[in-house]
Amino acid sequence: MKCLFIINPSSGTKTIQKNLDQMIGQMILKQIVQTIDVFYTQKRRCLSA
């Protein structure tokens, strides 16, 4: 099984990192997943004309 996390750090508090680390650790220990991908979104850039 694969697991994909997409994190938007600007949408709230930064407490998700600790919870994410715990979730990933448990899934690996229990051999629930084989592949874990974590992506962080970035703030939109303002383009001035």
mmCIF file of the N, C-alpha and C atoms, coordinates in Angstrom:
data_MODEL
# 
_entry.id   MODEL 
# 
loop_
_atom_site.group_PDB 
_atom_site.id 
_atom_site.type_symbol 
_atom_site.label_atom_id 
_atom_site.label_alt_id 
_atom_site.label_comp_id 
_atom_site.label_asym_id 
_atom_site.label_entity_id 
_atom_site.label_seq_id 
_atom_site.pdbx_PDB_ins_code 
_atom_site.Cartn_x 
_atom_site.Cartn_y 
_atom_site.Cartn_z 
_atom_site.occupancy 
_atom_site.B_iso_or_equiv 
_atom_site.pdbx_formal_charge 
_atom_site.auth_seq_id 
_atom_site.auth_comp_id 
_atom_site.auth_asym_id 
_atom_site.auth_atom_id 
_atom_site.pdbx_PDB_model_num 
ATOM 1   N N  . MET A 1 1  ? 0.845  -1.181 0.000   1.00 0.00 ? 1  MET A N  1 
ATOM 2   C CA . MET A 1 1  ? 0.000  0.000  0.000   1.00 0.00 ? 1  MET A CA 1 
ATOM 3   C C  . MET A 1 1  ? 0.882  1.233  0.000   1.00 0.00 ? 1  MET A C  1 
ATOM 4   N N  . LYS A 1 2  ? 0.422  2.254  -0.720  1.00 0.00 ? 2  LYS A N  1 
ATOM 5   C CA . LYS A 1 2  ? 1.119  3.533  -0.751  1.00 0.00 ? 2  LYS A CA 1 
ATOM 6   C C  . LYS A 1 2  ? 0.348  4.547  0.083   1.00 0.00 ? 2  LYS A C  1 
ATOM 7   N N  . CYS A 1 3  ? 1.057  5.545  0.570   1.00 0.00 ? 3  CYS A N  1 
ATOM 8   C CA . CYS A 1 3  ? 0.437  6.608  1.355   1.00 0.00 ? 3  CYS A CA 1 
ATOM 9   C C  . CYS A 1 3  ? 0.988  7.952  0.862   1.00 0.00 ? 3  CYS A C  1 
ATOM 10  N N  . LEU A 1 4  ? 0.097  8.915  0.666   1.00 0.00 ? 4  LEU A N  1 
ATOM 11  C CA . LEU A 1 4  ? 0.483  10.236 0.193   1.00 0.00 ? 4  LEU A CA 1 
ATOM 12  C C  . LEU A 1 4  ? -0.064 11.291 1.136   1.00 0.00 ? 4  LEU A C  1 
ATOM 13  N N  . PHE A 1 5  ? 0.809  12.141 1.648   1.00 0.00 ? 5  PHE A N  1 
ATOM 14  C CA . PHE A 1 5  ? 0.409  13.265 2.492   1.00 0.00 ? 5  PHE A CA 1 
ATOM 15  C C  . PHE A 1 5  ? 0.749  14.546 1.743   1.00 0.00 ? 5  PHE A C  1 
ATOM 16  N N  . ILE A 1 6  ? -0.208 15.456 1.663   1.00 0.00 ? 6  ILE A N  1 
ATOM 17  C CA . ILE A 1 6  ? 0.037  16.776 1.080   1.00 0.00 ? 6  ILE A CA 1 
ATOM 18  C C  . ILE A 1 6  ? -0.242 17.795 2.168   1.00 0.00 ? 6  ILE A C  1 
ATOM 19  N N  . ILE A 1 7  ? 0.790  18.510 2.576   1.00 0.00 ? 7  ILE A N  1 
ATOM 20  C CA . ILE A 1 7  ? 0.706  19.434 3.703   1.00 0.00 ? 7  ILE A CA 1 
ATOM 21  C C  . ILE A 1 7  ? 0.734  20.864 3.188   1.00 0.00 ? 7  ILE A C  1 
ATOM 22  N N  . ASN A 1 8  ? -0.190 21.668 3.676   1.00 0.00 ? 8  ASN A N  1 
ATOM 23  C CA . ASN A 1 8  ? -0.212 23.095 3.363   1.00 0.00 ? 8  ASN A CA 1 
ATOM 24  C C  . ASN A 1 8  ? 0.168  23.833 4.656   1.00 0.00 ? 8  ASN A C  1 
ATOM 25  N N  . PRO A 1 9  ? 1.451  24.162 4.832   1.00 0.00 ? 9  PRO A N  1 
ATOM 26  C CA . PRO A 1 9  ? 1.904  24.743 6.099   1.00 0.00 ? 9  PRO A CA 1 
ATOM 27  C C  . PRO A 1 9  ? 1.319  26.122 6.400   1.00 0.00 ? 9  PRO A C  1 
ATOM 28  N N  . SER A 1 10 ? 0.829  26.828 5.400   1.00 0.00 ? 10 SER A N  1 
ATOM 29  C CA . SER A 1 10 ? 0.299  28.166 5.663   1.00 0.00 ? 10 SER A CA 1 
ATOM 30  C C  . SER A 1 10 ? -1.177 28.137 6.046   1.00 0.00 ? 10 SER A C  1 
ATOM 31  N N  . SER A 1 11 ? -1.787 26.958 6.113   1.00 0.00 ? 11 SER A N  1 
ATOM 32  C CA . SER A 1 11 ? -3.216 26.884 6.393   1.00 0.00 ? 11 SER A CA 1 
ATOM 33  C C  . SER A 1 11 ? -3.533 26.632 7.857   1.00 0.00 ? 11 SER A C  1 
ATOM 34  N N  . GLY A 1 12 ? -2.596 26.749 8.732   1.00 0.00 ? 12 GLY A N  1 
ATOM 35  C CA . GLY A 1 12 ? -2.880 26.513 10.140  1.00 0.00 ? 12 GLY A CA 1 
ATOM 36  C C  . GLY A 1 12 ? -1.610 26.443 10.957  1.00 0.00 ? 12 GLY A C  1 
ATOM 37  N N  . THR A 1 13 ? -1.719 25.780 12.077  1.00 0.00 ? 13 THR A N  1 
ATOM 38  C CA . THR A 1 13 ? -0.567 25.680 12.972  1.00 0.00 ? 13 THR A CA 1 
ATOM 39  C C  . THR A 1 13 ? 0.415  24.643 12.453  1.00 0.00 ? 13 THR A C  1 
ATOM 40  N N  . LYS A 1 14 ? 1.590  24.671 12.994  1.00 0.00 ? 14 LYS A N  1 
ATOM 41  C CA . LYS A 1 14 ? 2.657  23.773 12.556  1.00 0.00 ? 14 LYS A CA 1 
ATOM 42  C C  . LYS A 1 14 ? 2.667  22.475 13.367  1.00 0.00 ? 14 LYS A C  1 
ATOM 43  N N  . THR A 1 15 ? 1.616  22.220 14.135  1.00 0.00 ? 15 THR A N  1 
ATOM 44  C CA . THR A 1 15 ? 1.577  21.025 14.982  1.00 0.00 ? 15 THR A CA 1 
ATOM 45  C C  . THR A 1 15 ? 1.393  19.753 14.185  1.00 0.00 ? 15 THR A C  1 
ATOM 46  N N  . ILE A 1 16 ? 1.042  19.853 12.924  1.00 0.00 ? 16 ILE A N  1 
ATOM 47  C CA . ILE A 1 16 ? 0.837  18.656 12.108  1.00 0.00 ? 16 ILE A CA 1 
ATOM 48  C C  . ILE A 1 16 ? 2.112  17.846 11.974  1.00 0.00 ? 16 ILE A C  1 
ATOM 49  N N  . GLN A 1 17 ? 3.271  18.487 12.030  1.00 0.00 ? 17 GLN A N  1 
ATOM 50  C CA . GLN A 1 17 ? 4.535  17.769 11.830  1.00 0.00 ? 17 GLN A CA 1 
ATOM 51  C C  . GLN A 1 17 ? 4.724  16.669 12.860  1.00 0.00 ? 17 GLN A C  1 
ATOM 52  N N  . LYS A 1 18 ? 4.467  16.953 14.136  1.00 0.00 ? 18 LYS A N  1 
ATOM 53  C CA . LYS A 1 18 ? 4.629  15.943 15.184  1.00 0.00 ? 18 LYS A CA 1 
ATOM 54  C C  . LYS A 1 18 ? 3.646  14.798 14.973  1.00 0.00 ? 18 LYS A C  1 
ATOM 55  N N  . ASN A 1 19 ? 2.389  15.131 14.671  1.00 0.00 ? 19 ASN A N  1 
ATOM 56  C CA . ASN A 1 19 ? 1.390  14.097 14.448  1.00 0.00 ? 19 ASN A CA 1 
ATOM 57  C C  . ASN A 1 19 ? 1.724  13.271 13.212  1.00 0.00 ? 19 ASN A C  1 
ATOM 58  N N  . LEU A 1 20 ? 2.205  13.915 12.175  1.00 0.00 ? 20 LEU A N  1 
ATOM 59  C CA . LEU A 1 20 ? 2.573  13.221 10.949  1.00 0.00 ? 20 LEU A CA 1 
ATOM 60  C C  . LEU A 1 20 ? 3.722  12.253 11.215  1.00 0.00 ? 20 LEU A C  1 
ATOM 61  N N  . ASP A 1 21 ? 4.712  12.685 11.961  1.00 0.00 ? 21 ASP A N  1 
ATOM 62  C CA . ASP A 1 21 ? 5.839  11.812 12.298  1.00 0.00 ? 21 ASP A CA 1 
ATOM 63  C C  . ASP A 1 21 ? 5.364  10.577 13.059  1.00 0.00 ? 21 ASP A C  1 
ATOM 64  N N  . GLN A 1 22 ? 4.427  10.764 13.984  1.00 0.00 ? 22 GLN A N  1 
ATOM 65  C CA . GLN A 1 22 ? 3.892  9.645  14.761  1.00 0.00 ? 22 GLN A CA 1 
ATOM 66  C C  . GLN A 1 22 ? 3.091  8.691  13.884  1.00 0.00 ? 22 GLN A C  1 
ATOM 67  N N  . MET A 1 23 ? 2.255  9.239  13.001  1.00 0.00 ? 23 MET A N  1 
ATOM 68  C CA . MET A 1 23 ? 1.456  8.395  12.106  1.00 0.00 ? 23 MET A CA 1 
ATOM 69  C C  . MET A 1 23 ? 2.346  7.578  11.182  1.00 0.00 ? 23 MET A C  1 
ATOM 70  N N  . ILE A 1 24 ? 3.341  8.232  10.597  1.00 0.00 ? 24 ILE A N  1 
ATOM 71  C CA . ILE A 1 24 ? 4.253  7.532  9.688   1.00 0.00 ? 24 ILE A CA 1 
ATOM 72  C C  . ILE A 1 24 ? 5.009  6.442  10.437  1.00 0.00 ? 24 ILE A C  1 
ATOM 73  N N  . GLY A 1 25 ? 5.480  6.758  11.629  1.00 0.00 ? 25 GLY A N  1 
ATOM 74  C CA . GLY A 1 25 ? 6.204  5.773  12.431  1.00 0.00 ? 25 GLY A CA 1 
ATOM 75  C C  . GLY A 1 25 ? 5.363  4.551  12.743  1.00 0.00 ? 25 GLY A C  1 
ATOM 76  N N  . GLN A 1 26 ? 4.114  4.766  13.117  1.00 0.00 ? 26 GLN A N  1 
ATOM 77  C CA . GLN A 1 26 ? 3.228  3.645  13.425  1.00 0.00 ? 26 GLN A CA 1 
ATOM 78  C C  . GLN A 1 26 ? 2.923  2.798  12.189  1.00 0.00 ? 26 GLN A C  1 
ATOM 79  N N  . MET A 1 27 ? 2.703  3.459  11.062  1.00 0.00 ? 27 MET A N  1 
ATOM 80  C CA . MET A 1 27 ? 2.404  2.713  9.837   1.00 0.00 ? 27 MET A CA 1 
ATOM 81  C C  . MET A 1 27 ? 3.595  1.874  9.392   1.00 0.00 ? 27 MET A C  1 
ATOM 82  N N  . ILE A 1 28 ? 4.805  2.399  9.588   1.00 0.00 ? 28 ILE A N  1 
ATOM 83  C CA . ILE A 1 28 ? 6.004  1.643  9.222   1.00 0.00 ? 28 ILE A CA 1 
ATOM 84  C C  . ILE A 1 28 ? 6.207  0.477  10.182  1.00 0.00 ? 28 ILE A C  1 
ATOM 85  N N  . LEU A 1 29 ? 6.054  0.721  11.488  1.00 0.00 ? 29 LEU A N  1 
ATOM 86  C CA . LEU A 1 29 ? 6.234  -0.349 12.473  1.00 0.00 ? 29 LEU A CA 1 
ATOM 87  C C  . LEU A 1 29 ? 5.235  -1.483 12.279  1.00 0.00 ? 29 LEU A C  1 
ATOM 88  N N  . LYS A 1 30 ? 4.010  -1.138 11.959  1.00 0.00 ? 30 LYS A N  1 
ATOM 89  C CA . LYS A 1 30 ? 2.960  -2.151 11.771  1.00 0.00 ? 30 LYS A CA 1 
ATOM 90  C C  . LYS A 1 30 ? 2.941  -2.712 10.350  1.00 0.00 ? 30 LYS A C  1 
ATOM 91  N N  . GLN A 1 31 ? 3.871  -2.270 9.538   1.00 0.00 ? 31 GLN A N  1 
ATOM 92  C CA . GLN A 1 31 ? 4.023  -2.710 8.153   1.00 0.00 ? 31 GLN A CA 1 
ATOM 93  C C  . GLN A 1 31 ? 2.722  -2.563 7.368   1.00 0.00 ? 31 GLN A C  1 
ATOM 94  N N  . ILE A 1 32 ? 2.056  -1.423 7.564   1.00 0.00 ? 32 ILE A N  1 
ATOM 95  C CA . ILE A 1 32 ? 0.806  -1.128 6.865   1.00 0.00 ? 32 ILE A CA 1 
ATOM 96  C C  . ILE A 1 32 ? 1.093  -0.595 5.472   1.00 0.00 ? 32 ILE A C  1 
ATOM 97  N N  . VAL A 1 33 ? 2.155  0.189  5.337   1.00 0.00 ? 33 VAL A N  1 
ATOM 98  C CA . VAL A 1 33 ? 2.474  0.807  4.046   1.00 0.00 ? 33 VAL A CA 1 
ATOM 99  C C  . VAL A 1 33 ? 3.875  0.402  3.609   1.00 0.00 ? 33 VAL A C  1 
ATOM 100 N N  . GLN A 1 34 ? 4.069  0.443  2.281   1.00 0.00 ? 34 GLN A N  1 
ATOM 101 C CA . GLN A 1 34 ? 5.393  0.182  1.730   1.00 0.00 ? 34 GLN A CA 1 
ATOM 102 C C  . GLN A 1 34 ? 6.055  1.473  1.284   1.00 0.00 ? 34 GLN A C  1 
ATOM 103 N N  . THR A 1 35 ? 5.253  2.437  0.838   1.00 0.00 ? 35 THR A N  1 
ATOM 104 C CA . THR A 1 35 ? 5.779  3.692  0.328   1.00 0.00 ? 35 THR A CA 1 
ATOM 105 C C  . THR A 1 35 ? 5.006  4.844  0.948   1.00 0.00 ? 35 THR A C  1 
ATOM 106 N N  . ILE A 1 36 ? 5.741  5.852  1.412   1.00 0.00 ? 36 ILE A N  1 
ATOM 107 C CA . ILE A 1 36 ? 5.124  7.057  1.966   1.00 0.00 ? 36 ILE A CA 1 
ATOM 108 C C  . ILE A 1 36 ? 5.740  8.257  1.270   1.00 0.00 ? 36 ILE A C  1 
ATOM 109 N N  . ASP A 1 37 ? 4.886  9.101  0.694   1.00 0.00 ? 37 ASP A N  1 
ATOM 110 C CA . ASP A 1 37 ? 5.330  10.342 0.068   1.00 0.00 ? 37 ASP A CA 1 
ATOM 111 C C  . ASP A 1 37 ? 4.717  11.509 0.830   1.00 0.00 ? 37 ASP A C  1 
ATOM 112 N N  . VAL A 1 38 ? 5.523  12.498 1.126   1.00 0.00 ? 38 VAL A N  1 
ATOM 113 C CA . VAL A 1 38 ? 5.053  13.699 1.819   1.00 0.00 ? 38 VAL A CA 1 
ATOM 114 C C  . VAL A 1 38 ? 5.445  14.900 0.967   1.00 0.00 ? 38 VAL A C  1 
ATOM 115 N N  . PHE A 1 39 ? 4.454  15.704 0.612   1.00 0.00 ? 39 PHE A N  1 
ATOM 116 C CA . PHE A 1 39 ? 4.686  16.912 -0.170  1.00 0.00 ? 39 PHE A CA 1 
ATOM 117 C C  . PHE A 1 39 ? 4.207  18.119 0.616   1.00 0.00 ? 39 PHE A C  1 
ATOM 118 N N  . TYR A 1 40 ? 4.956  19.187 0.551   1.00 0.00 ? 40 TYR A N  1 
ATOM 119 C CA . TYR A 1 40 ? 4.578  20.450 1.187   1.00 0.00 ? 40 TYR A CA 1 
ATOM 120 C C  . TYR A 1 40 ? 4.250  21.456 0.100   1.00 0.00 ? 40 TYR A C  1 
ATOM 121 N N  . THR A 1 41 ? 3.098  22.070 0.203   1.00 0.00 ? 41 THR A N  1 
ATOM 122 C CA . THR A 1 41 ? 2.740  23.111 -0.757  1.00 0.00 ? 41 THR A CA 1 
ATOM 123 C C  . THR A 1 41 ? 3.464  24.396 -0.391  1.00 0.00 ? 41 THR A C  1 
ATOM 124 N N  . GLN A 1 42 ? 3.527  25.304 -1.347  1.00 0.00 ? 42 GLN A N  1 
ATOM 125 C CA . GLN A 1 42 ? 4.172  26.592 -1.108  1.00 0.00 ? 42 GLN A CA 1 
ATOM 126 C C  . GLN A 1 42 ? 3.163  27.699 -1.270  1.00 0.00 ? 42 GLN A C  1 
ATOM 127 N N  . LYS A 1 43 ? 3.486  28.808 -0.649  1.00 0.00 ? 43 LYS A N  1 
ATOM 128 C CA . LYS A 1 43 ? 2.646  29.992 -0.745  1.00 0.00 ? 43 LYS A CA 1 
ATOM 129 C C  . LYS A 1 43 ? 2.618  30.477 -2.184  1.00 0.00 ? 43 LYS A C  1 
ATOM 130 N N  . ARG A 1 44 ? 1.453  30.953 -2.608  1.00 0.00 ? 44 ARG A N  1 
ATOM 131 C CA . ARG A 1 44 ? 1.342  31.506 -3.965  1.00 0.00 ? 44 ARG A CA 1 
ATOM 132 C C  . ARG A 1 44 ? 2.225  32.725 -4.109  1.00 0.00 ? 44 ARG A C  1 
ATOM 133 N N  . ARG A 1 45 ? 2.808  32.831 -5.272  1.00 0.00 ? 45 ARG A N  1 
ATOM 134 C CA . ARG A 1 45 ? 3.655  33.989 -5.561  1.00 0.00 ? 45 ARG A CA 1 
ATOM 135 C C  . ARG A 1 45 ? 2.807  35.060 -6.233  1.00 0.00 ? 45 ARG A C  1 
ATOM 136 N N  . CYS A 1 46 ? 3.005  36.283 -5.839  1.00 0.00 ? 46 CYS A N  1 
ATOM 137 C CA . CYS A 1 46 ? 2.321  37.402 -6.503  1.00 0.00 ? 46 CYS A CA 1 
ATOM 138 C C  . CYS A 1 46 ? 3.153  37.836 -7.702  1.00 0.00 ? 46 CYS A C  1 
ATOM 139 N N  . LEU A 1 47 ? 2.520  37.848 -8.833  1.00 0.00 ? 47 LEU A N  1 
ATOM 140 C CA . LEU A 1 47 ? 3.201  38.311 -10.036 1.00 0.00 ? 47 LEU A CA 1 
ATOM 141 C C  . LEU A 1 47 ? 2.701  39.696 -10.360 1.00 0.00 ? 47 LEU A C  1 
ATOM 142 N N  . SER A 1 48 ? 3.598  40.635 -10.383 1.00 0.00 ? 48 SER A N  1 
ATOM 143 C CA . SER A 1 48 ? 3.194  42.007 -10.720 1.00 0.00 ? 48 SER A CA 1 
ATOM 144 C C  . SER A 1 48 ? 3.442  42.250 -12.197 1.00 0.00 ? 48 SER A C  1 
ATOM 145 N N  . ALA A 1 49 ? 2.510  42.969 -12.780 1.00 0.00 ? 49 ALA A N  1 
ATOM 146 C CA . ALA A 1 49 ? 2.610  43.211 -14.230 1.00 0.00 ? 49 ALA A CA 1 
ATOM 147 C C  . ALA A 1 49 ? 3.351  44.487 -14.519 1.00 0.00 ? 49 ALA A C  1 
# 
